[in-house]
């Protein structure tokens, strides 16, 4: 198959990135692989999306060499409509002139989807799930008590009602940016914390779960079920450093091998129908006990950590499943010619 990954920037790719693992796995399995930066896309009245894509020339036996070849390659214009799979793997960190966040990959992805390409994750599903409020659509028993607001008064009232520790974070944040822990009854720095998070728009106040002291678990889901390589499930524990409550690996968290517990499997089973219905093929869950803290839909990571912890190849497992998905789609789906949309 021909597969193109849309990323924030091709030039910043690293061998530790999950996208790099996926692309290299597809390369090793004999597929045609390309990457394109989200800012290098174009669309005209002919319903064709062009991109300045890069390919790793030649055959590569190791991931580091493959990534070096990608980063050094000269981009060339190509029709993304000609690819079998467009894998959207960019974090929507861009803001427009009014300071509002937007993700151009979603709009380009919609055009490609209409033209018959398989776009993952589904662009309309990304629109529905692209903020932390997506979690509010799931049963209350599998998520912490949460408030989404821009009102300082509502934040303070919710904290009094909660009568326990909480976490404040931006609605559209990622990577642990502007995430704050608020102790029970804390007032000394509360105004400054609220102001800092409000500067990014809507904020979330979330009940802090005591089990989070032992860290959280990152679980990778493919097609609505936990990813597996052989008997190994794609899950590991992230333990935050002593002086920080955030479990993000790039902020100093430590990874630990673990298994997926029965309550955590039940949570995965419960959210599967919604993920499948929204076309969210590759998803990362952040889980504490029987509660979901976040659902990561844009560029979930963790494959590098899992491969090193368990001596497996999770990227290969994803691409193998994707091959099956493409085969089934070919049997049941006929692409709609672009001129149909032009007439309509």
Secondary structure, DSSP 8 states (H G I E B T S, - for coil): -EEEEEES-GGG--TTSHHHHHHHHHHHTT-EEEEEEGGGEEE-TTS-EEEEEB---S--SSHHHHHHHHHHS--EEEEGGG-SEEEE------B-TTS-B--HHHHHHHHHHHTT-EEES-HHHHHHHSSGGGGGGS-GGGB--EEEES-HHHHHHHHHHHTS-EEEEETT--TTTT-EEE-TT--TTHHHHHHHHHTTSSEEEEE--GGGGG-EEEEEEETTEE-EETTEESEEEEE--TT-----GGGT-EEEE----HHHHHHHHHHHHHHHHTT--EEEEEEETTEEEEEE-SS---HHHHHHHHT--HHHHHHHHHHHHHHHHHHH-----HHHHHH-
